[in-house]
Amino acid sequence: MGRYRGNHYRSYNRRSIGHERALEHIREAEALSTELGGTDQDVKNYFFSLSSAQLRAIFDKYESEYGNSAREYAEKTLPSWKSGKVHMSGTVAERLFNLLPPVMPLEAKFQLTESLWQHVGPSSNKKFFVGVDVNLEDISGRVKSHLEEVVTHYEIPSSIEARFNWLSQGDVTVKQQLLNHFRQQEKALLSEALRTQLPVLINHLNSEKGSLTTHAAQVLKVGKHEVQVVVTEGINGVSETAPVRTSETSDYSWIWWVVGIIFVFWLLSK
């Protein structure tokens, strides 16, 4: 009985230690994800794409800071990390990834900023309702103003700010370069959409005005922002709300069906 209790205790203790280690790995991964801006997959992809010479330089620094055994384990486990057979712990990932920014070219830092923006950047969906009498310059101006507002006038999310801090490693000049590039990319995206998509949208609206039967819609997209312009009857100019239906009987016609059925049952019960 004593041996059983001893074995049971050791087994329970091992499970308890394993559970604590698993929770610690989760906490480490969450902390790393926060530091990198909310996702570390793009950073892992960059790390795994490094050439042999680049990896050797990273592992040289890794060894100088954490010892030869840490380097040997990392080099031996790299193929398994890359294939996904072994999960890279938060501690190891943080140590390795913090060695990347000082040797990372600026272009790669730009790309890691853009890849995160694709995940955490704001999105919007706006709908304009226009009548057949709409002035095309009016709707063009409304669409342009809306997109300029949502695309270029926003606060940098905290996740992007964290990525800036990690990539710049305290270098104010690098951080400003990242911010300027980020802003310029958004403005270029907006400018290209307004130059190419907006004229097409306006031309479609112009052609549909004359042949309108019920309603037609055109969509303009800029990144994760979408503007839908709906040409419809029962509205003048431009509105952000759908036209009110004029026939209330069509909305409540089902009531008369119910009343009719009740009346039939009443007659049959006589």
C-alpha positions in Angstrom: 0.0 0.0 0.0 2.8 2.4 0.9 4.5 1.7 -2.5 1.2 2.4 -4.3 0.8 5.7 -2.4 4.4 6.7 -3.3 4.0 5.8 -6.9 0.6 7.6 -7.0 2.1 10.7 -5.4 5.0 10.8 -7.9 2.7 10.3 -10.8 0.4 13.1 -9.6 3.4 15.3 -9.0 4.7 14.8 -12.5 1.3 15.6 -14.0 1.2 18.7 -11.8 4.7 19.9 -13.0 3.7 19.1 -16.6 0.5 21.1 -16.2 2.4 24.1 -14.8 5.0 24.0 -17.6 2.2 23.9 -20.2 0.6 27.0 -18.6 4.0 28.7 -18.5 4.5 28.0 -22.2 1.1 29.5 -22.9 1.9 32.6 -20.9 5.2 33.0 -22.6 3.6 32.7 -26.0 1.0 35.3 -25.1 3.6 37.7 -23.9 5.7 37.2 -27.1 2.6 37.7 -29.2 1.8 41.0 -27.4 5.4 42.2 -27.8 5.3 41.4 -31.6 2.0 43.1 -32.1 -0.6 40.3 -31.9 0.8 37.6 -34.2 4.2 36.0 -34.4 3.7 33.8 -37.5 5.0 36.4 -40.0 8.1 36.9 -37.8 8.6 33.1 -37.7 8.2 32.9 -41.5 10.9 35.6 -41.8 13.2 33.8 -39.4 12.8 30.5 -41.3 13.5 32.1 -44.6 17.0 33.3 -43.6 19.9 31.9 -45.5 22.5 29.6 -43.9 24.9 32.5 -43.5 22.3 34.7 -41.9 21.2 32.0 -39.5 24.8 31.3 -38.6 25.2 35.0 -37.6 22.1 34.8 -35.5 23.2 31.6 -33.8 26.6 33.1 -33.1 24.9 35.9 -31.1 22.5 33.4 -29.5 25.5 31.3 -28.3 27.3 34.3 -26.9 24.3 35.3 -24.8 22.8 31.9 -23.8 25.6 29.4 -24.2 26.7 26.6 -26.5 24.1 24.1 -25.4 21.3 26.5 -26.2 22.8 27.0 -29.7 23.2 23.3 -30.3 19.6 22.7 -29.3 18.3 25.5 -31.5 20.3 24.4 -34.6 19.3 20.7 -34.1 15.6 21.6 -33.6 15.4 24.2 -36.4 14.1 21.7 -39.1 11.4 20.4 -36.7 10.4 24.0 -35.8 10.2 24.8 -39.5 8.1 21.8 -40.3 5.8 22.3 -37.3 6.7 18.9 -35.7 8.1 20.7 -32.7 6.5 23.9 -31.2 9.0 26.7 -30.5 8.6 27.8 -26.9 7.9 31.4 -26.1 11.2 31.8 -24.3 13.3 30.5 -27.1 11.3 32.4 -29.7 11.6 35.7 -27.8 15.4 35.2 -27.4 15.9 34.4 -31.1 13.5 37.0 -32.4 15.0 39.8 -30.4 18.3 39.2 -32.2 16.6 39.8 -35.6 15.9 43.6 -35.7 19.5 44.8 -35.3 20.6 42.8 -38.4 17.3 43.1 -40.4 17.3 45.3 -43.5 14.9 48.2 -43.5 12.9 46.7 -46.3 12.2 43.6 -44.3 11.0 45.7 -41.4 8.6 47.5 -43.8 7.2 44.1 -44.9 6.7 42.9 -41.3 4.8 46.1 -40.6 2.6 45.7 -43.6 1.9 42.0 -42.9 0.7 42.8 -39.4 -1.5 45.6 -40.7 -3.3 43.1 -42.9 -4.4 41.3 -39.7 -5.1 44.1 -37.3 -5.8 47.1 -39.5 -9.3 48.7 -39.3 -12.0 47.8 -41.7 -15.2 49.5 -42.6 -18.3 49.1 -44.7 -20.2 52.1 -45.9 -23.4 52.2 -48.0 -24.7 55.2 -49.9 -28.2 55.2 -51.5 -28.6 57.4 -54.5 -31.6 58.3 -56.7 -31.7 58.3 -60.5 -31.4 62.1 -60.4 -28.1 62.1 -58.4 -25.4 64.5 -59.4 -22.4 62.2 -60.1 -19.9 64.8 -58.7 -21.8 64.8 -55.4 -21.6 61.1 -54.9 -17.9 61.1 -56.1 -17.1 63.7 -53.5 -19.0 61.8 -50.8 -17.2 58.5 -51.5 -13.8 60.2 -51.7 -14.3 62.1 -48.4 -15.4 59.0 -46.6 -12.4 56.9 -47.8 -10.0 59.7 -47.0 -11.5 59.8 -43.5 -11.3 56.0 -42.7 -8.1 55.2 -44.6 -5.7 58.1 -43.6 -7.3 59.6 -40.5 -6.9 57.0 -37.8 -4.9 56.3 -34.7 -2.1 53.7 -35.0 -3.4 50.6 -33.1 -1.4 49.5 -30.0 -0.5 46.2 -31.8 1.2 48.2 -34.6 2.9 50.4 -32.0 4.3 47.3 -30.3 5.6 46.0 -33.7 7.2 49.4 -34.3 8.9 49.3 -30.9 10.2 45.8 -31.5 11.5 46.5 -34.9 13.2 49.8 -33.9 14.7 48.4 -30.7 14.9 51.9 -29.3 16.1 53.6 -32.5 13.9 56.7 -32.9 15.0 57.2 -36.5 14.1 53.7 -37.5 10.7 54.0 -35.8 10.0 57.3 -37.6 10.9 55.6 -40.9 8.5 52.8 -40.2 5.7 55.2 -39.4 6.4 57.3 -42.5 6.4 54.3 -44.7 3.2 53.0 -43.2 1.4 56.3 -43.8 2.7 56.6 -47.3 1.6 53.1 -48.2 -2.0 53.9 -47.0 -2.1 57.1 -48.9 -0.8 55.4 -52.1 -3.4 52.7 -51.7 -6.1 55.3 -51.4 -4.8 57.4 -54.3 -4.6 54.4 -56.6 -8.2 53.3 -55.8 -9.6 56.8 -56.3 -7.7 57.1 -59.6 -8.7 53.7 -61.1 -11.8 52.5 -59.3 -13.8 55.6 -58.7 -14.1 56.6 -62.4 -15.3 53.1 -63.2 -17.9 53.2 -60.4 -19.2 56.6 -61.6 -19.4 55.4 -65.2 -21.4 52.4 -64.1 -23.8 54.5 -62.1 -24.2 56.8 -65.1 -25.1 54.0 -67.4 -27.5 52.4 -64.8 -29.4 55.5 -64.1 -31.1 55.4 -67.5 -32.1 51.8 -67.4 -33.0 51.4 -63.7 -35.9 49.0 -63.0 -35.5 48.2 -59.3 -32.0 48.9 -58.0 -28.4 48.4 -58.9 -25.3 48.5 -56.8 -21.6 49.2 -57.3 -18.8 48.5 -54.9 -15.4 50.3 -54.4 -12.8 48.6 -52.2 -9.6 50.1 -50.7 -7.8 47.5 -48.6 -10.2 46.3 -45.9 -12.6 49.2 -46.5 -15.6 48.9 -48.8 -18.1 51.5 -50.1 -21.3 50.3 -51.7 -23.3 52.8 -53.8 -26.9 51.6 -54.4 -29.0 53.3 -57.1 -32.6 52.9 -56.2 -36.0 54.4 -56.7 -37.8 56.4 -54.0 -34.9 58.7 -53.1 -33.6 62.0 -54.2 -29.9 62.8 -54.3 -27.6 61.0 -51.9 -28.6 59.4 -48.6 -26.9 57.1 -46.0 -30.2 55.4 -45.1 -32.4 53.2 -47.2 -35.5 54.7 -48.7 -38.7 54.2 -46.7 -41.3 51.9 -48.3 -44.4 53.9 -49.3 -46.8 51.0 -49.2 -47.6 49.8 -45.7 -50.1 47.2 -46.9 -47.3 45.1 -48.5 -45.5 45.0 -45.1 -48.6 43.8 -43.3 -50.3 41.8 -45.9 -49.7 38.6 -43.9 -52.1 39.9 -41.3 -55.0 39.8 -43.8 -54.1 36.2 -44.7 -54.3 35.2 -41.0 -57.6 37.1 -40.6 -59.0 35.3 -43.7 -57.9 31.9 -42.4 -59.5 32.5 -39.0 -62.7 33.6 -40.8 -62.8 30.4 -42.9 -62.4 28.3 -39.8 -65.2 30.2 -38.1 -67.6 29.6 -41.0 -66.7 25.9 -41.0 -67.4 25.6 -37.3 -71.0 26.8 -37.8 
